[in-house]
């Protein structure tokens, strides 16, 4: 069944951590909506290879309009977590136990949403201590699925496992 997936993304996202999962999710029949602080602009990946047109601004969307949340890595999550509306939007998905897929630095948004106590997670090694300090159980594995809801991976090398488990959680 087709799901509506919110994608929180801004400039300096990790190119392949958006492009590869987005392609796979669309091929699986899901609909993606890109969301930043402001809509109608174009953001650029940190490798400079990928640009994304932003569909909506954070004030134009509500969590209940979506079935799942996708958080690509790079510097994008750190930039976005400074915005209270973005953090509240992220928190709603975790509170409602909707599928959340976060790779690399994506879990930084979950840290700010204060939703990780007791959750199993992975992420880029530089945020492992931050995840532990947020109360999460950190695992250094290619993919961690917590309660058939939260899918996390560490780096672009983990994309095949991340994509496989993200598609599974949505089915």
Secondary structure, 3 states (H helix, E strand, C coil): CCCEEEEECCCCECHHHHHHHHHHHHHCCCEEEEEECCCCCEEECCCCCCEEECCEEHHHCCHHHCCEEEECCECHHHHHCCCHHHHHHHHHHHHCCCEEEEECCCHHHHHHCCCCCCCEECCCHHHHHHHHHCCCEECCCCCEEECCCEEEECCHHHHHHHHHHHHHHHC
